[in-house]
Every structure is written in structure tokens, then in C-alpha cells.
Amino acid sequence: MFSDIMLTDRSGLELAEELRRHRPDLKVLLTSGYSGEHFQLLEGHKKDFGFLEKPYSQTDLLHAIREILDR
């Protein structure tokens, strides 16, 4: 799953947690342009969820996806 942390109806973190209840092996990569405050939200999930700070290049995205898939 690849999502922004800020969504209109909930956070990407909440979405990831909900989807993980149905599929515990789901790989998660979250992104945000507000990394300082939102990275604190990921504090308990650093081992499980990847994070990619905006702005990012296509190469950065591909590397982050590869890293998540290899976990």
C-alpha cells in the first residue's frame, strides 16, 4: 500500500492499520510533505511501515518501494 499520511476522511496510518487487520502481511509505504510532525505519528510503526518524505524523485520512490518489498 502506498498512501499519503494526510487523507480527507482519515490518516494514511489509520487506513494502513485497518487494512493490516485484514491482511497482516501487507507492505506499507507512507509519504508526507510534513515529515516532522507526522513522522511522530509513525513512531510505533517504524519497523513495519516505510516513510518517504516529499518531495521525492521517481528514483527515490522506486528505491523506497524496493526496500519495503524486501523487508
QUILINPE-V411715 format. One record per backbone hydrogen bond with DSSP energy under -1.0 kcal/mol. CO is the residue of the C=O (numbers start at 1). NH is the residue of the N-H. If there is no record, write none. Layout:
BEGIN
((CO;NH) (CO;NH))
END
This chain:
BEGIN
((1;29) (3;31) (5;12) (10;7) (11;15) (12;16) (13;17) (14;18) (15;19) (16;20) (17;21) (19;23) (23;26) (28;50) (29;3) (30;52) (31;5) (32;54) (34;38) (35;39) (40;43) (42;45) (45;49) (50;30) (52;32) (57;61) (58;62) (59;63) (60;64) (61;65) (62;66) (63;67) (64;68) (65;69) (66;70))
END
